[in-house]
Amino acid sequence: MFLKAGLLSLMLLLASRVLGVLRETALAAAFGSSGMADVAIVMLTLPDWLAGVLVSGALAYVLLPHWAKESAAQQNTTQNHVARRLMWGSLALAGLICMAQGPVAALLLPGASAALQGAASNAVVWSALALPAAMLAGLWATRLQHERDFVGLYSANLVVNGVLIAALLLLGSRGAGPGAGQMLGVFLLAAVGLRLLWQGWRMRHLRQSALPLASPSAAPPLPGWRIWMWAALGAGLPLTLPFVARTFASGAGEGALATFNYAWKLVELPLILAIQLVASLAFPAIARAHAASASGTGHTRADAMATAVRNALVLAWTLACAAAAALLVGAPVIASLLFGWGRMEVSALEQIAAWGRVGAWGLLPQALLAVALTVLASVGRMRFAVLAYVLALALLLAVGAAGGTAGESLMWGLNAGFAVAALIAGGALGAPALRHWLPVRALLAPSLALAVVAWLAHWWGGAGAAAAVLVRDLGLKQALPLVGIAFSATFVVAAAWFSGPGLRQALRS
């Protein structure tokens, strides 16, 4: 999909992800790891998280195949029908959230002090007000994806993040006073409203080009509720895992939610920009190979499927090992560069780096999981993907219920959950397929290189702090750690490159 989008669209996608990290940087500068940072994070993320869990992913899974069988006028009719249901449902949900603002705030921010409970409740109200626009934006984004308007699709997030970054920078310059939450809520509504205006402008030609239907019944009926349910679970559960972990982290006290959120961003950036991007790029090749193998019995067609899966595994695993090596060596300096601004305290940066190092190990099972889920989606067995994430969520809930609210414990819980999910998803493919598709030798070289980097980082005491001391007098406190980050990642990639043709073949495919 990304290759068809063209270079400009791909750049917009990467820019939207990077701007999302810069939003966290501006938030850290404005609020640090204070209790108010917890409140701001919940306010800014709750609407899009609810929309993503409830509708956004499900809309893509259900409506894209449905629209492929409709004319443009029928697509407009279906879109308007879904939009009406979404608006009524989101307004009802927003009303319920506003009426239960206190309990909802206590559920999402269990570590908030009595002084912040009012601000937390207000944050929940602002999020509820933004929810209908977030729901509708999910539908319109799906239509833009169907129309292959990737510029309109990816640049919509640039609009939201641009407005919120401006608000956070303004708050940082003025000081996060008592009215900071109200001001941020106003900017949140402005951001989601401007996103809708942008998406509506990009879709203006749809209303002009489609002729009205003779009767509403001409449009095919929408799929049943079971399909919607499985689609919502398949898309929403992956978003739920880090959200639940972040909520558990809040139980450790004020600022813990923000600290965990920043640490997860260290893991999320390579996960999205490298591992999940590889899986998305591999999706068309795997789907085509599966369609070819299903239409015949020849070994050549079966080998095409194996080659596509192997290439995706080698590339995703190598990038995961390289990213994990970079975090193990350079988490302190990366945390400092991204979040060490404004009101962020040194002790919080140390926690972010420590938790980020733990989360780095979770990149490995997530690399396998991303490719396994791509294969399951290609062969139409997404129920096993749902089962995998259900078990991962159950494991995380068990960790939190047992009192594991420390950030390090929750990171290990996430890692274990992703490992379980990867095992379930891999097992769903079947032992014969795994033996044929899993390139053990090609995965071994970057794994061993990562083990060497991990041992050296542990022996050197983290490398980042030690390097800063060594070059302090030269005024290059962060230069050597950055070199260490680049060297560690390059060492892992080079090990995979020179160990055999696997990585080279994957890059050529």
LINQUI-V517344 format. One record per residue. N is the residue number from 0. RES is the residue in one small letter. SS is DSSP state (h for helix, s for strand, l for the rest). PSI is psi as a letter, one per 40 degrees, with the letter a starting at -180 (NA if undefined). Layout:
n	res	ss	psi
N	RES	SS	PSI
N	RES	SS	PSI
This chain:
n	res	ss	psi
0	m	l	d
1	f	h	d
2	l	h	d
3	k	h	d
4	a	h	d
5	g	h	i
6	l	h	d
7	l	h	d
8	s	h	d
9	l	h	d
10	m	h	d
11	l	h	d
12	l	h	d
13	l	h	d
14	a	h	d
15	s	h	d
16	r	h	d
17	v	h	d
18	l	h	d
19	g	h	d
20	v	h	d
21	l	h	d
22	r	h	d
23	e	h	d
24	t	h	d
25	a	h	d
26	l	h	d
27	a	h	d
28	a	h	d
29	a	h	d
30	f	h	e
31	g	l	b
32	s	l	f
33	s	l	i
34	g	h	d
35	m	h	d
36	a	h	d
37	d	h	d
38	v	h	d
39	a	h	d
40	i	h	d
41	v	h	d
42	m	h	d
43	l	h	d
44	t	h	d
45	l	h	d
46	p	h	d
47	d	h	d
48	w	h	d
49	l	h	d
50	a	h	d
51	g	h	d
52	v	h	d
53	l	h	d
54	v	h	d
55	s	h	d
56	g	h	d
57	a	h	d
58	l	h	d
59	a	h	d
60	y	h	d
61	v	h	d
62	l	h	d
63	l	h	d
64	p	h	d
65	h	h	d
66	w	h	d
67	a	l	d
68	k	l	e
69	e	l	i
70	s	l	i
71	a	h	d
72	a	h	d
73	q	h	d
74	q	h	d
75	n	h	d
76	t	h	d
77	t	h	d
78	q	h	d
79	n	h	d
80	h	h	d
81	v	h	d
82	a	h	d
83	r	h	d
84	r	h	d
85	l	h	d
86	m	h	d
87	w	h	d
88	g	h	d
89	s	h	d
90	l	h	d
91	a	h	d
92	l	h	d
93	a	h	d
94	g	h	d
95	l	h	d
96	i	h	d
97	c	h	d
98	m	h	d
99	a	l	f
100	q	h	d
101	g	h	d
102	p	h	d
103	v	h	d
104	a	h	d
105	a	h	d
106	l	h	d
107	l	h	d
108	l	l	g
109	p	l	e
110	g	l	e
111	a	l	h
112	s	l	i
113	a	h	d
114	a	h	d
115	l	h	e
116	q	h	d
117	g	h	d
118	a	h	d
119	a	h	d
120	s	h	d
121	n	h	d
122	a	h	d
123	v	h	d
124	v	h	d
125	w	h	d
126	s	h	d
127	a	h	d
128	l	h	d
129	a	h	e
130	l	h	d
131	p	h	d
132	a	h	d
133	a	h	d
134	m	h	d
135	l	h	d
136	a	h	d
137	g	h	d
138	l	h	d
139	w	h	d
140	a	h	d
141	t	h	d
142	r	h	d
143	l	h	d
144	q	h	d
145	h	h	d
146	e	l	e
147	r	l	f
148	d	l	g
149	f	h	d
150	v	h	d
151	g	h	d
152	l	h	d
153	y	h	d
154	s	h	e
155	a	h	d
156	n	h	d
157	l	h	d
158	v	h	d
159	v	h	d
160	n	h	d
161	g	h	d
162	v	h	d
163	l	h	d
164	i	h	d
165	a	h	d
166	a	h	d
167	l	h	d
168	l	h	d
169	l	h	d
170	l	h	d
171	g	h	d
172	s	h	d
173	r	h	e
174	g	l	h
175	a	l	g
176	g	l	a
177	p	l	d
178	g	l	e
179	a	h	d
180	g	h	d
181	q	h	d
182	m	h	d
183	l	h	d
184	g	h	d
185	v	h	d
186	f	h	d
187	l	h	d
188	l	h	d
189	a	h	d
190	a	h	d
191	v	h	d
192	g	h	d
193	l	h	d
194	r	h	d
195	l	h	d
196	l	h	d
197	w	h	d
198	q	h	d
199	g	h	d
200	w	h	d
201	r	h	d
202	m	l	e
203	r	h	d
204	h	h	d
205	l	h	d
206	r	h	d
207	q	h	d
208	s	h	d
209	a	l	h
210	l	l	i
211	p	l	i
212	l	l	i
213	a	l	d
214	s	l	i
215	p	h	d
216	s	h	e
217	a	h	d
218	a	l	h
219	p	l	i
220	p	l	i
221	l	l	i
222	p	l	i
223	g	l	i
224	w	h	d
225	r	h	d
226	i	h	d
227	w	h	d
228	m	h	d
229	w	h	d
230	a	h	d
231	a	h	d
232	l	h	d
233	g	h	d
234	a	h	d
235	g	h	d
236	l	h	d
237	p	h	d
238	l	h	d
239	t	h	d
240	l	h	d
241	p	h	d
242	f	h	d
243	v	h	d
244	a	h	d
245	r	h	d
246	t	h	d
247	f	h	d
248	a	h	d
249	s	h	d
250	g	l	e
251	a	l	e
252	g	l	i
253	e	l	h
254	g	l	e
255	a	h	d
256	l	h	d
257	a	h	d
258	t	h	d
259	f	h	d
260	n	h	d
261	y	h	d
262	a	h	d
263	w	h	d
264	k	h	d
265	l	h	d
266	v	h	d
267	e	h	d
268	l	h	d
269	p	h	d
270	l	h	d
271	i	h	d
272	l	h	e
273	a	h	c
274	i	h	d
275	q	h	d
276	l	h	d
277	v	h	d
278	a	h	d
279	s	h	d
280	l	h	d
281	a	h	e
282	f	h	d
283	p	h	d
284	a	h	d
285	i	h	d
286	a	h	d
287	r	h	d
288	a	h	d
289	h	h	d
290	a	h	d
291	a	h	d
292	s	h	d
293	a	h	d
294	s	l	e
295	g	l	i
296	t	l	e
297	g	l	i
298	h	h	d
299	t	h	d
300	r	h	d
301	a	h	d
302	d	h	d
303	a	h	d
304	m	h	d
305	a	h	d
306	t	h	d
307	a	h	d
308	v	h	d
309	r	h	d
310	n	h	d
311	a	h	d
312	l	h	d
313	v	h	d
314	l	h	d
315	a	h	d
316	w	h	d
317	t	h	d
318	l	h	d
319	a	h	d
320	c	h	d
321	a	h	d
322	a	h	d
323	a	h	d
324	a	h	d
325	a	h	d
326	l	h	d
327	l	h	d
328	v	h	d
329	g	h	e
330	a	h	d
331	p	h	d
332	v	h	d
333	i	h	d
334	a	h	d
335	s	h	d
336	l	h	d
337	l	h	d
338	f	h	e
339	g	l	f
340	w	l	i
341	g	l	b
342	r	l	e
343	m	l	h
344	e	l	i
345	v	h	d
346	s	h	d
347	a	h	d
348	l	h	d
349	e	h	d
350	q	h	d
351	i	h	d
352	a	h	d
353	a	h	d
354	w	h	d
355	g	h	d
356	r	h	d
357	v	h	d
358	g	h	d
359	a	h	d
360	w	l	d
361	g	h	e
362	l	h	d
363	l	h	d
364	p	h	d
365	q	h	d
366	a	h	d
367	l	h	d
368	l	h	d
369	a	h	d
370	v	h	d
371	a	h	d
372	l	h	d
373	t	h	d
374	v	h	d
375	l	h	d
376	a	h	d
377	s	h	d
378	v	l	e
379	g	l	f
380	r	l	f
381	m	h	e
382	r	h	d
383	f	h	d
384	a	h	d
385	v	h	d
386	l	h	d
387	a	h	d
388	y	h	d
389	v	h	d
390	l	h	d
391	a	h	d
392	l	h	d
393	a	h	d
394	l	h	d
395	l	h	d
396	l	h	d
397	a	h	d
398	v	h	d
399	g	h	d
400	a	h	d
401	a	l	e
402	g	l	e
403	g	l	g
404	t	l	e
405	a	l	i
406	g	h	d
407	e	h	d
408	s	h	d
409	l	h	d
410	m	h	d
411	w	h	d
412	g	h	d
413	l	h	d
414	n	h	d
415	a	h	d
416	g	h	d
417	f	h	d
418	a	h	d
419	v	h	d
420	a	h	d
421	a	h	d
422	l	h	d
423	i	h	d
424	a	h	d
425	g	h	d
426	g	h	d
427	a	h	d
428	l	h	d
429	g	l	i
430	a	h	d
431	p	h	d
432	a	h	d
433	l	h	d
434	r	h	d
435	h	h	d
436	w	h	d
437	l	l	h
438	p	l	g
439	v	h	d
440	r	h	d
441	a	h	d
442	l	h	e
443	l	h	d
444	a	h	d
445	p	h	d
446	s	h	d
447	l	h	d
448	a	h	d
449	l	h	d
450	a	h	d
451	v	h	d
452	v	h	d
453	a	h	d
454	w	h	d
455	l	h	d
456	a	h	d
457	h	h	d
458	w	h	d
459	w	l	e
460	g	l	f
461	g	l	e
462	a	l	d
463	g	h	d
464	a	h	d
465	a	h	d
466	a	h	d
467	a	h	d
468	v	h	d
469	l	h	d
470	v	l	e
471	r	h	d
472	d	h	e
473	l	h	e
474	g	l	f
475	l	l	f
476	k	l	d
477	q	l	e
478	a	h	d
479	l	h	d
480	p	h	d
481	l	h	d
482	v	h	d
483	g	h	d
484	i	h	d
485	a	h	d
486	f	h	d
487	s	h	d
488	a	h	d
489	t	h	d
490	f	h	d
491	v	h	d
492	v	h	d
493	a	h	d
494	a	h	d
495	a	h	d
496	w	h	d
497	f	h	e
498	s	h	e
499	g	l	i
500	p	l	e
501	g	h	d
502	l	h	d
503	r	h	d
504	q	h	d
505	a	h	d
506	l	h	d
507	r	h	d
508	s	l	NA
